[in-house]
Amino acid sequence: MARLLQAPYKFHPSEWNIANKMQCASTECQKSRSERMIAESQRLLDEIEKTTRKTQSDVNKKIEQRQEEIKFWKQELDNKLEQIVHETEVLLTFKTRLEKSLESCKEPLVIAQKCLLNRQRRAGIDLVHDEVERELVKEAEVLQGVIALLERTLEQTNEQIRLNRSAKYNLEMDLKDKFTALMIDDYCASLTNNTPDIGYADNAVKIEGNFVSPEDWRDFSNINVEKADKQRNNSLALRALIDGILSQTANDIRKQCEMVNVAFRNRVREVKDAKHKLETLLAMVMDETTSQEKNIAALKKAIADKEGPVKVAQTRLEARNHRPNVELCNDTVQYRLTSEVQEITKNIQRLKDTLAQAETELKGLSHRQLSLEEEIQVKENTLYIDEVLCMQMRESVYINSF
């Protein structure tokens, strides 16, 4: 109990002084550390604020630069898109020209083939492989060659249009992405520290992702531009080729068509000349037939006219054969009568021989007349085929330059 009531330990005044000094020293030290911390914090605040503002300003400039870069490529893509769209539209008009030219070749080919078929109906010697047929065959070959060339060119044009549209699609997709990216960067550029709708975003900073390098980004658009330029240049070259083909083929067809027409005109003139000569010969044969018929009639009459004299002479001879005895004399009368009968008989035979020859000649003239008439019909048939069927049909052929 006595210990419980023991007085507490009392410090020495020096200890009290030391304790007070230590408190002062500790407080001063703490105060100095605090002041240093405040100064350091203020410096850090100023530094970080300056850095943040500088970084944000740098980011804003980068965004602005990026906007300009996107706008540049967007303008490039827009220009190429406009060019490829225009070129495709022009190439489509060339495709239409090709289709019209191809369609226009079909009727002349059908007409040439019909002419060849019609000319197979020529008869006899007129079924000849003449200049007209050679030129018609050549015309058909030219038209078939032109049709094949135009079909190949049309296929090439369709393929080029497809390639142009593919390049157009790539440009449009790239432009669409550029537009979206520009809208996003425009939104980012409009954000400030006081914008109401800013906030924290989890996992905004991605270490890995589907990012491409700036070089790859530029190369992507540059490749699209180069592809569009390549297809546009190919399209321009193809249009120049189409122009040349359409011009050359039209000239070739027109030239060959005129060659056929000239051959037809020459052949018709030749056939008409031949027909005229045959008609002249026919008229001459018919005249000669008439003369020969008159000659035969005259020969027959002459033979008939000799019947009287020969009967008289033979009757006289028969009567004088009945003279009596010595009167049956071979006198000059008897001699002359005998001679007369022989002479008349011989002349009648000569007339009959001549009549037979005349009748043979008449038959020959009749055959010749029939042959000439048949040949004239052949020529008329040829003229009908060439002049009426073929040449009139060819009048509808008109070669356009598309």
Residue, then its C-alpha position, 0 to 999 in steps of 0.5 A: m500500500a505504501r508503494l501505491l502511494q509512492a510519489p511519481y518520478k519527477f524529471h529534472p529541470s534540465e530534462w524538461n528543458i531538453a524535452n522542450k528543446m527536442q519538441c521545438a527541434s522536432t516541430e521545426c524539422q517537421k515544419s521544414r519537411s512539410e514546407r519542402m514537401i509543399a514546395e516540391s508538390q507545388r513544383l511537381l504540380d506546376e511541372i505536371e500541369k505544364t507537361t500535361r498542357k504541353t502533351q495535350s497541346d502536342v496531341n491536339k497538333k497530332i490530331e490536327q496533323r492526322q486530320e490533314e493527312i486523312k483529308f489529303w488521302k480522302q481528297e486523293l481517293d475522291n479524285k481517283l473515284e471521280q476519275i474511275v467513275h467517269e472512265t467507267e461511264v465512258l467505257l460503258t458507252f464504248k461497250t454500247r457502241l461495240e454491241k451496236s456494231l456487233e448487231s449491225c454485222k449480223e444482217p449483212l452476214v445473213i444477206a451475204q449468206k442468202c446471196l450465196l444460197n440464192r446463187q446456187r439456184r443458177a442453172g446450167i453453165d451459169l452455175v459458175h464460180d465467178e468473181v461475184e461468188r468469190e467476193l461474196v465468200k470473202e465478204a462472209e469471211v470478213l464479216q465473220g472475222v469482224i464479228a469474232l473480233l468484236e465479240r472478243t473486244l466486247e469480252q475484254t471490255n466487260e472484264q475491264i468494266r468489272l476491274n474498274r468497278s472493283a477499283k471503284y469499290n476499293l476506293e469507296m470502302d477506303l473513303k468510307d473508312k477515311f470518312t469515319a476516321l475523320m469524323i472520330d478525329d474531328y470529335c476527338a479534336s473538339l474535346t476539351n477538359n471541360t467537355p461534359d461527356i468525357g469520362y474514364a474508359d476501361n482498357a482504353v490503352k491497348i497494348e495489343g490490337n489490330f493496329v497497323s503501322p502508319e506506313d501500312w496505312r499510307d501504303f493501303s490507300n496508295i495501293n488503292v490509288e495506284k490500282a485505280d490509276k492502272q485500271r483507268n490507264n488500261s481503260l483509256a488504252l482499251r477505248a483507243l483500241i476500240d475506236g481503232i477497231l470500230s473504224q477499221t472494221a467499218n472500213d473493211i466491211r464497207k470496202q468489201c461490200e462495195m467490192v461485192n456490189v461492183a462485182f454484181r454490177n459487172r456480172v449483171r452487165e456481162v450476163k445481159d450482154a450474153k443474153h442480148k447476143l443469144e437473143t440476136l443469134l436466136a433471131m438469126v436462127m429463126d430467120e434462117t429456119t424460115s428460109q430453110e422451111k421455104n427452101i424445103a417447100a421449094l425442093k418438095k415442089a421441084i420434086a413434085d414438078k418433075e413427076g410430069p416430065v418423067k411420066v411423059a418420057q417413060t410413057r413415050l419410051e413404053a409406047r415406042n417399045h411397041r414399034p413393029n419389026v424394023e421400026l423398033c430402031n434405037d434412033t436419036v429419039q429413043y436415045r434422047l428419051t432414054s437419056e431424058v429419063q435418066e437425067i430426070t431420075k438423076n435430078i429428082q434423086r439430087l433434089k431428094d438428097t438436097l431435101a434430106q440435107a435441108e431437112t437435117e439442117l432444119k432439125g439442126l436449126s430447131h435444136r439450135q433454137l431450142s438450145l438458145e431459148e433454154e440458154i436465154q432462160v438460164k440467163e434470165n434466171t441468173l439475172y433474176i437471181d443477181e439483179v432482183l433477188c440479190m442486188q435489191m436485197r443488198e440495197s438494205v445493207y448500210i454500214n454505220s460507223f459506231 
